[in-house]
Amino acid sequence: MLDTNNNLQVYLAPGATDMRKSIDGLAIWVSEMMELDPCSSSLFVFCNRARDKLKILHWDRNGFWLYYRRLEKGRFQWPKENVDKNAISMTRRELNWLLDGLSLEQQKAHKNISLKCVA
């Protein structure tokens, strides 16, 4: 199912999305409003106004996956809408935080580092 590749690009649609949209409607939204390719291997994440439902659109080799998550209690910590209304790029790690109900700006999370040599 969902690729565990951490290099997979993730984009959030700003603001609220009508959750009645299906694969075709969300793919058009990605193409026209976000100006991105819905057939890339990226994940495109959408949230409703009440912030208790998410949809993730994902192209996989020969067709789309549409993941749907509804919270019975609580809300997703959806980022505030940006002024220019462009897609919000994020990492898979940040997406996991969002799905776990955490803020995208975790102050206590360890920062990623890259080592060139071991001292």
Protein Blocks (a to p, Z undefined) as FASTA:
>chain_A
ZZfbfkbccdddehjddfkbcfklmmmmmmmmnopafkbcbdcddddfkopaccddddeh
jaccddddddfbdcdddddddfklpacdddfklmmmmmnopafblfkbccddddfbdZZ
